[in-house]
Amino acid sequence: MDRPTRTLVINGLWLEDAALARDDAFAQALSRGMERLATFLYARALDASAVADRKLRSAVQVSARHQPV
């Protein structure tokens, strides 16, 4: 958490099972989980640029759009 900018920074994401990256239900669950974490931390933004998988990065970034300012 970068407190000065109120940005939750995801430094990386590694899956034990690579098949999860192709699972839509997993991507949605990950998005909801990150949204809940960001809300808990009062994050204004979320930086998932370090998430290598494009689909999962997109899912996490979408959750950030719903954060309160």
Backbone as XML, in Angstrom:
<?xml version="1.0"?>
<chain id="A" units="angstrom">
  <residue number="1" name="MET">
    <atom name="N" x="0.849" y="-1.161" z="0.000"/>
    <atom name="CA" x="0.000" y="0.000" z="0.000"/>
    <atom name="C" x="0.903" y="1.235" z="0.000"/>
  </residue>
  <residue number="2" name="ASP">
    <atom name="N" x="0.766" y="2.050" z="-1.008"/>
    <atom name="CA" x="1.482" y="3.326" z="-1.068"/>
    <atom name="C" x="0.580" y="4.352" z="-0.380"/>
  </residue>
  <residue number="3" name="ARG">
    <atom name="N" x="0.855" y="4.622" z="0.860"/>
    <atom name="CA" x="-0.015" y="5.481" z="1.662"/>
    <atom name="C" x="-0.128" y="6.922" z="1.139"/>
  </residue>
  <residue number="4" name="PRO">
    <atom name="N" x="0.958" y="7.570" z="0.721"/>
    <atom name="CA" x="0.823" y="8.951" z="0.255"/>
    <atom name="C" x="-0.153" y="9.107" z="-0.919"/>
  </residue>
  <residue number="5" name="THR">
    <atom name="N" x="-0.173" y="8.116" z="-1.820"/>
    <atom name="CA" x="-1.079" y="8.221" z="-2.970"/>
    <atom name="C" x="-2.339" y="7.378" z="-2.794"/>
  </residue>
  <residue number="6" name="ARG">
    <atom name="N" x="-2.426" y="6.671" z="-1.668"/>
    <atom name="CA" x="-3.544" y="5.765" z="-1.381"/>
    <atom name="C" x="-3.752" y="4.777" z="-2.519"/>
  </residue>
  <residue number="7" name="THR">
    <atom name="N" x="-2.640" y="4.187" z="-2.989"/>
    <atom name="CA" x="-2.677" y="3.223" z="-4.078"/>
    <atom name="C" x="-2.277" y="1.845" z="-3.571"/>
  </residue>
  <residue number="8" name="LEU">
    <atom name="N" x="-3.143" y="0.876" z="-3.801"/>
    <atom name="CA" x="-2.803" y="-0.503" z="-3.493"/>
    <atom name="C" x="-1.971" y="-1.021" z="-4.663"/>
  </residue>
  <residue number="9" name="VAL">
    <atom name="N" x="-0.733" y="-1.399" z="-4.386"/>
    <atom name="CA" x="0.193" y="-1.839" z="-5.430"/>
    <atom name="C" x="0.343" y="-3.359" z="-5.335"/>
  </residue>
  <residue number="10" name="ILE">
    <atom name="N" x="-0.011" y="-4.034" z="-6.419"/>
    <atom name="CA" x="0.177" y="-5.482" z="-6.500"/>
    <atom name="C" x="1.543" y="-5.703" z="-7.128"/>
  </residue>
  <residue number="11" name="ASN">
    <atom name="N" x="2.501" y="-6.181" z="-6.345"/>
    <atom name="CA" x="3.882" y="-6.335" z="-6.815"/>
    <atom name="C" x="4.088" y="-7.572" z="-7.675"/>
  </residue>
  <residue number="12" name="GLY">
    <atom name="N" x="3.131" y="-8.469" z="-7.695"/>
    <atom name="CA" x="3.238" y="-9.669" z="-8.516"/>
    <atom name="C" x="2.135" y="-10.642" z="-8.154"/>
  </residue>
  <residue number="13" name="LEU">
    <atom name="N" x="1.918" y="-11.582" z="-9.042"/>
    <atom name="CA" x="0.897" y="-12.612" z="-8.810"/>
    <atom name="C" x="1.404" y="-13.894" z="-9.443"/>
  </residue>
  <residue number="14" name="TRP">
    <atom name="N" x="1.551" y="-14.933" z="-8.646"/>
    <atom name="CA" x="2.034" y="-16.220" z="-9.131"/>
    <atom name="C" x="1.013" y="-17.275" z="-8.778"/>
  </residue>
  <residue number="15" name="LEU">
    <atom name="N" x="0.598" y="-18.035" z="-9.777"/>
    <atom name="CA" x="-0.406" y="-19.073" z="-9.580"/>
    <atom name="C" x="0.278" y="-20.436" z="-9.471"/>
  </residue>
  <residue number="16" name="GLU">
    <atom name="N" x="-0.178" y="-21.254" z="-8.540"/>
    <atom name="CA" x="0.347" y="-22.615" z="-8.437"/>
    <atom name="C" x="-0.136" y="-23.457" z="-9.606"/>
  </residue>
  <residue number="17" name="ASP">
    <atom name="N" x="-1.337" y="-23.152" z="-10.103"/>
    <atom name="CA" x="-1.908" y="-23.879" z="-11.232"/>
    <atom name="C" x="-2.163" y="-22.873" z="-12.354"/>
  </residue>
  <residue number="18" name="ALA">
    <atom name="N" x="-1.380" y="-22.957" z="-13.414"/>
    <atom name="CA" x="-1.485" y="-21.993" z="-14.518"/>
    <atom name="C" x="-2.857" y="-22.007" z="-15.180"/>
  </residue>
  <residue number="19" name="ALA">
    <atom name="N" x="-3.588" y="-23.110" z="-15.062"/>
    <atom name="CA" x="-4.925" y="-23.196" z="-15.656"/>
    <atom name="C" x="-5.889" y="-22.186" z="-15.032"/>
  </residue>
  <residue number="20" name="LEU">
    <atom name="N" x="-5.635" y="-21.770" z="-13.817"/>
    <atom name="CA" x="-6.499" y="-20.785" z="-13.170"/>
    <atom name="C" x="-6.540" y="-19.468" z="-13.935"/>
  </residue>
  <residue number="21" name="ALA">
    <atom name="N" x="-5.471" y="-19.134" z="-14.622"/>
    <atom name="CA" x="-5.417" y="-17.878" z="-15.376"/>
    <atom name="C" x="-6.435" y="-17.866" z="-16.511"/>
  </residue>
  <residue number="22" name="ARG">
    <atom name="N" x="-6.871" y="-19.039" z="-16.957"/>
    <atom name="CA" x="-7.852" y="-19.121" z="-18.040"/>
    <atom name="C" x="-9.274" y="-19.310" z="-17.525"/>
  </residue>
  <residue number="23" name="ASP">
    <atom name="N" x="-9.450" y="-19.361" z="-16.231"/>
    <atom name="CA" x="-10.749" y="-19.623" z="-15.612"/>
    <atom name="C" x="-11.457" y="-18.304" z="-15.312"/>
  </residue>
  <residue number="24" name="ASP">
    <atom name="N" x="-12.580" y="-18.055" z="-15.997"/>
    <atom name="CA" x="-13.326" y="-16.804" z="-15.805"/>
    <atom name="C" x="-13.817" y="-16.638" z="-14.371"/>
  </residue>
  <residue number="25" name="ALA">
    <atom name="N" x="-14.263" y="-17.727" z="-13.758"/>
    <atom name="CA" x="-14.754" y="-17.652" z="-12.376"/>
    <atom name="C" x="-13.623" y="-17.239" z="-11.434"/>
  </residue>
  <residue number="26" name="PHE">
    <atom name="N" x="-12.412" y="-17.755" z="-11.665"/>
    <atom name="CA" x="-11.272" y="-17.366" z="-10.840"/>
    <atom name="C" x="-10.957" y="-15.893" z="-11.022"/>
  </residue>
  <residue number="27" name="ALA">
    <atom name="N" x="-10.970" y="-15.412" z="-12.266"/>
    <atom name="CA" x="-10.684" y="-14.002" z="-12.535"/>
    <atom name="C" x="-11.697" y="-13.103" z="-11.836"/>
  </residue>
  <residue number="28" name="GLN">
    <atom name="N" x="-12.956" y="-13.493" z="-11.867"/>
    <atom name="CA" x="-13.996" y="-12.699" z="-11.193"/>
    <atom name="C" x="-13.807" y="-12.725" z="-9.680"/>
  </residue>
  <residue number="29" name="ALA">
    <atom name="N" x="-13.479" y="-13.883" z="-9.135"/>
    <atom name="CA" x="-13.250" y="-13.994" z="-7.690"/>
    <atom name="C" x="-12.034" y="-13.176" z="-7.272"/>
  </residue>
  <residue number="30" name="LEU">
    <atom name="N" x="-10.987" y="-13.212" z="-8.074"/>
    <atom name="CA" x="-9.794" y="-12.417" z="-7.784"/>
    <atom name="C" x="-10.142" y="-10.931" z="-7.802"/>
  </residue>
  <residue number="31" name="SER">
    <atom name="N" x="-10.921" y="-10.517" z="-8.766"/>
    <atom name="CA" x="-11.335" y="-9.126" z="-8.870"/>
    <atom name="C" x="-12.121" y="-8.692" z="-7.632"/>
  </residue>
  <residue number="32" name="ARG">
    <atom name="N" x="-13.071" y="-9.528" z="-7.218"/>
    <atom name="CA" x="-13.865" y="-9.202" z="-6.025"/>
    <atom name="C" x="-12.992" y="-9.147" z="-4.784"/>
  </residue>
  <residue number="33" name="GLY">
    <atom name="N" x="-12.041" y="-10.076" z="-4.673"/>
    <atom name="CA" x="-11.149" y="-10.090" z="-3.516"/>
    <atom name="C" x="-10.272" y="-8.845" z="-3.451"/>
  </residue>
  <residue number="34" name="MET">
    <atom name="N" x="-9.738" y="-8.447" z="-4.591"/>
    <atom name="CA" x="-8.914" y="-7.232" z="-4.622"/>
    <atom name="C" x="-9.750" y="-5.990" z="-4.323"/>
  </residue>
  <residue number="35" name="GLU">
    <atom name="N" x="-10.977" y="-5.992" z="-4.802"/>
    <atom name="CA" x="-11.873" y="-4.869" z="-4.515"/>
    <atom name="C" x="-12.145" y="-4.772" z="-3.012"/>
  </residue>
  <residue number="36" name="ARG">
    <atom name="N" x="-12.373" y="-5.902" z="-2.378"/>
    <atom name="CA" x="-12.612" y="-5.908" z="-0.930"/>
    <atom name="C" x="-11.372" y="-5.453" z="-0.162"/>
  </residue>
  <residue number="37" name="LEU">
    <atom name="N" x="-10.192" y="-5.922" z="-0.590"/>
    <atom name="CA" x="-8.947" y="-5.522" z="0.064"/>
    <atom name="C" x="-8.727" y="-4.017" z="-0.096"/>
  </residue>
  <residue number="38" name="ALA">
    <atom name="N" x="-8.920" y="-3.501" z="-1.306"/>
    <atom name="CA" x="-8.734" y="-2.074" z="-1.551"/>
    <atom name="C" x="-9.707" y="-1.246" z="-0.719"/>
  </residue>
  <residue number="39" name="THR">
    <atom name="N" x="-10.938" y="-1.707" z="-0.597"/>
    <atom name="CA" x="-11.928" y="-1.002" z="0.221"/>
    <atom name="C" x="-11.504" y="-1.006" z="1.684"/>
  </residue>
  <residue number="40" name="PHE">
    <atom name="N" x="-11.040" y="-2.152" z="2.175"/>
    <atom name="CA" x="-10.581" y="-2.278" z="3.552"/>
    <atom name="C" x="-9.438" y="-1.312" z="3.847"/>
  </residue>
  <residue number="41" name="LEU">
    <atom name="N" x="-8.549" y="-1.129" z="2.872"/>
    <atom name="CA" x="-7.379" y="-0.267" z="3.050"/>
    <atom name="C" x="-7.657" y="1.204" z="2.712"/>
  </residue>
  <residue number="42" name="TYR">
    <atom name="N" x="-8.883" y="1.505" z="2.319"/>
    <atom name="CA" x="-9.257" y="2.864" z="1.888"/>
    <atom name="C" x="-8.395" y="3.323" z="0.711"/>
  </residue>
  <residue number="43" name="ALA">
    <atom name="N" x="-8.094" y="2.381" z="-0.186"/>
    <atom name="CA" x="-7.291" y="2.717" z="-1.364"/>
    <atom name="C" x="-8.124" y="3.539" z="-2.342"/>
  </residue>
  <residue number="44" name="ARG">
    <atom name="N" x="-7.493" y="4.504" z="-2.934"/>
    <atom name="CA" x="-8.125" y="5.336" z="-3.950"/>
    <atom name="C" x="-7.874" y="4.763" z="-5.341"/>
  </residue>
  <residue number="45" name="ALA">
    <atom name="N" x="-6.794" y="3.986" z="-5.484"/>
    <atom name="CA" x="-6.418" y="3.415" z="-6.777"/>
    <atom name="C" x="-5.753" y="2.068" z="-6.538"/>
  </residue>
  <residue number="46" name="LEU">
    <atom name="N" x="-5.617" y="1.323" z="-7.612"/>
    <atom name="CA" x="-4.973" y="0.025" z="-7.554"/>
    <atom name="C" x="-4.036" y="-0.089" z="-8.752"/>
  </residue>
  <residue number="47" name="ASP">
    <atom name="N" x="-2.791" y="-0.457" z="-8.488"/>
    <atom name="CA" x="-1.790" y="-0.611" z="-9.539"/>
    <atom name="C" x="-1.458" y="-2.091" z="-9.675"/>
  </residue>
  <residue number="48" name="ALA">
    <atom name="N" x="-1.924" y="-2.691" z="-10.775"/>
    <atom name="CA" x="-1.668" y="-4.104" z="-11.017"/>
    <atom name="C" x="-0.733" y="-4.295" z="-12.201"/>
  </residue>
  <residue number="49" name="SER">
    <atom name="N" x="0.059" y="-3.302" z="-12.513"/>
    <atom name="CA" x="0.929" y="-3.371" z="-13.691"/>
    <atom name="C" x="1.958" y="-4.500" z="-13.599"/>
  </residue>
  <residue number="50" name="ALA">
    <atom name="N" x="2.258" y="-4.991" z="-12.418"/>
    <atom name="CA" x="3.237" y="-6.068" z="-12.264"/>
    <atom name="C" x="2.621" y="-7.456" z="-12.461"/>
  </residue>
  <residue number="51" name="VAL">
    <atom name="N" x="1.301" y="-7.538" z="-12.600"/>
    <atom name="CA" x="0.655" y="-8.834" z="-12.841"/>
    <atom name="C" x="0.891" y="-9.200" z="-14.303"/>
  </residue>
  <residue number="52" name="ALA">
    <atom name="N" x="1.628" y="-10.274" z="-14.528"/>
    <atom name="CA" x="2.071" y="-10.628" z="-15.880"/>
    <atom name="C" x="0.934" y="-11.072" z="-16.793"/>
  </residue>
  <residue number="53" name="ASP">
    <atom name="N" x="0.005" y="-11.842" z="-16.280"/>
    <atom name="CA" x="-1.080" y="-12.347" z="-17.115"/>
    <atom name="C" x="-2.072" y="-11.230" z="-17.435"/>
  </residue>
  <residue number="54" name="ARG">
    <atom name="N" x="-2.267" y="-10.959" z="-18.721"/>
    <atom name="CA" x="-3.102" y="-9.829" z="-19.157"/>
    <atom name="C" x="-4.554" y="-9.952" z="-18.691"/>
  </residue>
  <residue number="55" name="LYS">
    <atom name="N" x="-5.124" y="-11.151" z="-18.752"/>
    <atom name="CA" x="-6.513" y="-11.348" z="-18.340"/>
    <atom name="C" x="-6.689" y="-11.058" z="-16.850"/>
  </residue>
  <residue number="56" name="LEU">
    <atom name="N" x="-5.785" y="-11.573" z="-16.029"/>
    <atom name="CA" x="-5.888" y="-11.345" z="-14.591"/>
    <atom name="C" x="-5.596" y="-9.891" z="-14.248"/>
  </residue>
  <residue number="57" name="ARG">
    <atom name="N" x="-4.627" y="-9.300" z="-14.938"/>
    <atom name="CA" x="-4.331" y="-7.880" z="-14.710"/>
    <atom name="C" x="-5.558" y="-7.031" z="-15.023"/>
  </residue>
  <residue number="58" name="SER">
    <atom name="N" x="-6.237" y="-7.330" z="-16.109"/>
    <atom name="CA" x="-7.444" y="-6.594" z="-16.485"/>
    <atom name="C" x="-8.546" y="-6.774" z="-15.449"/>
  </residue>
  <residue number="59" name="ALA">
    <atom name="N" x="-8.716" y="-7.994" z="-14.963"/>
    <atom name="CA" x="-9.742" y="-8.259" z="-13.951"/>
    <atom name="C" x="-9.474" y="-7.460" z="-12.685"/>
  </residue>
  <residue number="60" name="VAL">
    <atom name="N" x="-8.224" y="-7.417" z="-12.265"/>
    <atom name="CA" x="-7.869" y="-6.677" z="-11.049"/>
    <atom name="C" x="-8.046" y="-5.175" z="-11.272"/>
  </residue>
  <residue number="61" name="GLN">
    <atom name="N" x="-7.628" y="-4.673" z="-12.415"/>
    <atom name="CA" x="-7.774" y="-3.237" z="-12.704"/>
    <atom name="C" x="-9.234" y="-2.825" z="-12.765"/>
  </residue>
  <residue number="62" name="VAL">
    <atom name="N" x="-10.101" y="-3.697" z="-13.284"/>
    <atom name="CA" x="-11.531" y="-3.382" z="-13.329"/>
    <atom name="C" x="-12.062" y="-3.180" z="-11.917"/>
  </residue>
  <residue number="63" name="SER">
    <atom name="N" x="-11.596" y="-3.984" z="-10.968"/>
    <atom name="CA" x="-12.069" y="-3.834" z="-9.595"/>
    <atom name="C" x="-11.694" y="-2.483" z="-9.017"/>
  </residue>
  <residue number="64" name="ALA">
    <atom name="N" x="-10.588" y="-1.928" z="-9.479"/>
    <atom name="CA" x="-10.125" y="-0.642" z="-8.957"/>
    <atom name="C" x="-11.042" y="0.500" z="-9.382"/>
  </residue>
  <residue number="65" name="ARG">
    <atom name="N" x="-11.767" y="0.353" z="-10.446"/>
    <atom name="CA" x="-12.661" y="1.413" z="-10.915"/>
    <atom name="C" x="-13.844" y="1.640" z="-9.998"/>
  </residue>
  <residue number="66" name="HIS">
    <atom name="N" x="-14.092" y="0.695" z="-9.107"/>
    <atom name="CA" x="-15.242" y="0.795" z="-8.221"/>
    <atom name="C" x="-14.886" y="1.336" z="-6.841"/>
  </residue>
  <residue number="67" name="GLN">
    <atom name="N" x="-13.663" y="1.768" z="-6.663"/>
    <atom name="CA" x="-13.215" y="2.219" z="-5.357"/>
    <atom name="C" x="-13.716" y="3.617" z="-5.028"/>
  </residue>
  <residue number="68" name="PRO">
    <atom name="N" x="-14.100" y="3.854" z="-3.785"/>
    <atom name="CA" x="-14.494" y="5.198" z="-3.379"/>
    <atom name="C" x="-13.295" y="6.143" z="-3.351"/>
  </residue>
  <residue number="69" name="VAL">
    <atom name="N" x="-13.529" y="7.397" z="-3.620"/>
    <atom name="CA" x="-12.450" y="8.390" z="-3.610"/>
    <atom name="C" x="-12.281" y="8.971" z="-2.244"/>
  </residue>
</chain>
